[in-house]
Amino acid sequence: MRYIEHDNVVRRMNGRNLVNKLFKSIFLLATLSALLALVILLYQIVSQGVNHLSFDFLVNYASRFPEQAGIKAALVGSIWLMLVVAPTSIILGVGSAIYLEEYAGKNRITTFIQMNISNLAGVPSVVFGLLGLTIFVRALALGNSVLAAGFTMSLLILPVIIVASQEAIRSVPGELRDASYGMGATKWQTIVKIILPAAIPGILTGSILALSRAIGETAPLIVVGIPVIIQFLPKGVMDTFTALPMQIYDWSSRPQPEFQQVAAAGIIVLMVVLLLMNSVAVIIRNKFEKRY
Amino acid sequence: MSTTNTIYNNGKTAELVKDDSTSSASKSVYDTQQLNLWYGDNHALKNIDLDIKQNEVTAIIGPSGCGKSTYLKTLNRMVELVPSVKTSGQILYRGRNIFDKDYGVEELRTRVGMVFQKPNPFPKSIYDNIAYGPRIHGIKNKKILDEIVEKSLRGAAIWDEVKDRLHENAYSVSGGQQQRICIARALAIEPDVILMDEPTSALDPISTLKIEELVQELKKDYSIIIVTHNMQQAARISDKTAFFLNGEVIEYDKTDTIFSNPSDKRTEDYISGRFG
């Protein structure tokens, strides 16, 4: 007795192949629609902004005259912001990830912490802005400084860095840990000499992607009270500043149509910065992966 | 950690300090007394009594899940990396209970090297793999490290094959060579005992043969405890064999006796291939 009728299989094959092709097309269409949206966005921005892009645009301060408006304060401000956010968030994030993955036991408290880190990643950025306003700007009296905004941004991206680092640490093969412990290495020696070197590509990639999110965030900066028009550069972390997305937001909300072009030029600068950061992430990942 | 460092003679040429290297081979290395172990509610080892002798190869055989690997990992307390492990009873290593509160696991593992089932070199150069153990125990002198690396690789019978490529990645050599590098890495901490957890199960027959020959060579200086699925291997290389079944030691005797004249019916059934 045979259960598979060969003739039936052949007869139904055409229909099965057709369904296969249909779904392939649907998925291709889904991919293309995302790509299409990106192309339209890029086209619109580049066509609007490219005329305004010039070296002067990079070295001029903001101005009420669109033809003189430049992005210097915002660009330098964003770099200052990153100088605070990067060390703060990476040190805290990687530290938390090491603790949770390597030291903490698996009990109710750590499960609770873990769950809330994931929840934290989903909290809207405005809420982090309010937190920063309450704690850093007011309670700690840091004012609307680079430091206050940087700490706020660090909190915002911390959960992303923790989760990415945890995954990188978790993906280090258990046999390497066994080998290290088996020779009498302490936990710390194993972490520093075996686990972190193997996990660093993943940690850095995750961290830089999180940082590129921070450089594009506007809402927390608005809530923290970062000004838009500034005619000087911050000299230290206690000075106030403005950042790229703030400046772009301000330009795009102005009534004069010329400012739309200025905003588009600002967006191009922001996207170039993002692209540079992502390239650094890719380069770092490739460089470290080659070693192993 | 101070006791750990005494295995190296104040930074001079490293030499193994054995507790009692002059006594006959009948001296105990490990004396297990009434050992019980649970993974959560699973009673994995039941009332184990085993007396393991110095400079012998002790094979542990038994079907999958019988607790033989668990027992091996208990000997250097690697089993404690699994959460929810509980033990009772004691294991005396050179007369001292390894479960004592003041017995540091790092200290124990410096005396007891381990070789794992799958070759697991670190993603570093061959040299750095071997030097890893000495380095974590505080050896920084380049000359001493060089000596330890050469001595360990020679000890694991792989020096001639890798001496010209010490600074290449350890993954660039074959699986069998990787496993001997792992043995060399274990030798580099100058252990007293070497635990081997199915060290040839991932290797081809020729590499297996090389490692079996190596084990014979190593037992002159070390005591070796080897878990194996391969009964011919146990018969070929071991002096004593323990047969584990369902977490119990069914029979423990000279290997010749176990394989020619076992006293327990279950041992006979297992070695003759009737189950397991």
Contacts between the chains, C-beta under 8 A, distances in Angstrom:
chain1	res1	chain2	res2	distance
A	105	B	83	6.9
A	106	B	83	5.9
A	173	B	120	7.5
A	175	B	116	6.3
A	175	B	118	6.0
A	175	B	120	3.7
A	176	B	120	6.3
A	176	B	122	6.1
A	176	B	123	7.7
A	177	B	81	7.7
A	178	B	78	6.6
A	178	B	81	7.5
A	178	B	114	7.8
A	178	B	116	6.1
A	178	B	120	6.8
A	179	B	116	6.9
A	179	B	120	4.8
A	179	B	121	7.8
A	179	B	122	6.7
A	179	B	182	7.3
A	179	B	185	7.4
A	180	B	122	7.7
A	180	B	132	7.4
A	180	B	136	7.9
A	181	B	78	6.5
A	181	B	81	6.7
A	181	B	109	6.9
A	182	B	76	6.7
A	182	B	78	6.2
A	182	B	109	6.0
A	182	B	113	7.1
A	182	B	114	4.0
A	182	B	116	7.5
A	182	B	186	7.6
A	183	B	109	6.3
A	183	B	110	7.3
A	183	B	113	7.0
A	183	B	114	7.9
A	183	B	132	6.8
A	183	B	133	4.2
A	183	B	136	6.8
A	183	B	185	7.2
A	183	B	186	7.2
A	183	B	189	5.3
A	184	B	4	6.6
A	184	B	105	7.8
A	184	B	106	4.4
A	184	B	107	7.1
A	184	B	108	7.6
A	184	B	109	3.9
A	184	B	110	3.9
A	184	B	133	7.3
A	184	B	136	7.0
A	184	B	137	6.8
A	184	B	189	6.6
A	185	B	106	7.2
A	185	B	132	8.0
A	185	B	136	4.7
A	186	B	106	5.9
A	186	B	136	7.8
A	189	B	136	4.9
A	193	B	132	7.2
A	193	B	136	7.2
A	194	B	122	6.2
A	197	B	123	7.8
A	198	B	123	6.4
A	291	B	123	7.5
A	292	B	123	3.9
A	292	B	169	7.4
A	292	B	171	7.8
